[in-house]
Structures are given as structure tokens and as C-alpha cells.
Amino acid sequence: MTAHDSFEELLAEALQCLDNAARDVRSISELDTNSGLKKLGRAIMEIWELREQLHNIRPDLKPNFVVEYEQNPVRYDALSEISRIAHQYEELGDYKNAKIKFNELCSSAISGYFCMVGEAGLYRIFNKDTHA
């Protein structure tokens, strides 16, 4: 593994940690949620800018979702919306509608990042609701 590969992995992990922190900051009542989210958002933007610099040097390190976005932003946005709705249903425990949306995501995406997201969603909810 080269330094570039390792750095890409670390940046991806840092972004995931910041994303998790943004969800968690809402649950700590003693923190100013708005201020915390703004600070985390700025950190995320800074890391993405650094990650883009790395991707300019080594385009092969771009994650699949970035490549898919660059190839067709309109399609990416449409699939993102289906994914967002599917995840929302899943979080609410509405596994029947989550399954419908994850299936729609799989059939619309055919391959690539969103197909993987749809399949992962279907796998997670497989045994959660016998009525789904």
C-alpha cells in the first residue's frame, strides 16, 4: 500500500467519523447543536478539499460514488433521493416501504455504488419485518 492509498483510507475514515459525530452531537443536550454541526460541517468540507487534491494526483483513488457523480450528476441526484427515502423508512422502522425503495434503488442503479447501497439495505431489513 502506497502513502497515497493509506492517506485516502484515513481521509475516508475521518469523514465517516465526522458524519457519525454530526449525528451524535444532537443527543448531547449540554452542547450547542447548531454550533457543533457548523464546526463539524467545516471540518468535513476541509477534509473533502484535501481529498479532492489527492484525487487530482491519483484519480484511481476516487470512491465509486464520486466517479458515478462525475459521470452523470442528474442520475446521481435521482438515485441519492431514492436512497435517502429508503434510509428514512428504515430508520422509522417502516421496513415494507424501505424494502420497496431499496428494490427501486437496485433496479434503477443496475450496478455501481447505489446498487451496493440498495443491496446492503435489503440485507439489513431482510429479517426485521416478516410483512416486508
N, C-alpha and C positions, 0 to 999 in steps of 0.2 A: 504494500500500500504506500503510495506516494504521500508527500506532505499535502499536496492538493486534495487528494482523496480524504485524508484524515481531517483536514480543515473543513471540507464540505460536510462531513458527518457531524463534526462538532457544531457547526452553524445550524444544521438541521435540528440537532438535539436541543440547542439553545432556544430555537424558535418554538419547538414543542413545549419546552419548559415554561417559556413566557406565555404561551397560549393557555397552558394549564393554570398558571398563576393568575391570568386575567379572569378565568372562571372562579378561582378560589377567592380572589380579593373581595368579591361580593358577599362572601359568607362571614367576613370578619367585621363585625359591627363597629369596632373601635377605629377602623381605618376610614379615611375619606375615599369612598369608592370612586367618585369621579376623578379625583386627583390621581389615585392609584392606577386607574385604567389609562389615563393620559400618559403617565410615565411609562407604563408597560407598552403602550402603543408606540411611543417614541423609540423605545428600545428595540421593538420589533422592526420598525422602519429602518433603523440604523443597521441592524444585522442583515436585513434584506438588501440594503445598498451594498454592504460588504460582500454578500453572497453573489450579487449581480456582477461585481468586479471579478470575482473568482470565475464565474460562468463565462465572462468575456475572454478570460485567459484559457479556460478549459470548458468549452461548450458541452462536451460529453458528460460533464458532471451535473448538468441541469436535471432536476427531477422531472419525471414524466408529465406531471400536471403543468409544469412551466412550458415544456415543449408543446403540449396539446393547446395551451392557451395561445402561444405564439403562432401556431398553425391556423387556428380558427377561433378568434376571441368570441364571436357571436355564439357559436356552438358551445364553447366552454361555459359561457354565461348561462345558457339554457340548461345545460347539464348540472351546473352548480346550483341552480334554483331547484331542480328536481331533487338533488342530493340534500339541500337544506331542508326541504319539506319532509323528505323521508326521515332524516335525523330528528326533526321536530316531532313527528309522530312517534318515533321510537322512544324519545325522551319522555313523552307524555304517557307511554305505555299503550298506545293505540297500535298494536302490532299488526292488526289486519290492514290498516291503511299504510303502515310502514312497509309491509310486505309488497303491497301494490306499487308503491313509489319506488322501492328498491328494484323490483322487477322491471318497472318502466325505465329506470336508470340503466339496468343491464341491457335491455333490448335497444335503447336509444344509443348507448355508448358503443356497443358491439365489442370494442376492445379498448385497451389502454387504462388510464388512471381511473376513470369513472366506472368502468366495468368492474375493476377491482373493488372500488368503494361499494358498489351495489352488491357484489357477491359477499363481501365482508358483512354488510348489513343483513343480508338474508341469512348468513351463517349465525350471526348473533341472535336473531329473533326466532330461529328455527324451532326451538323447544319452549319459547317463552309463552306462546299462546296457542292452544290447540285449535282455536277458532280461526286463526290467521290463514 
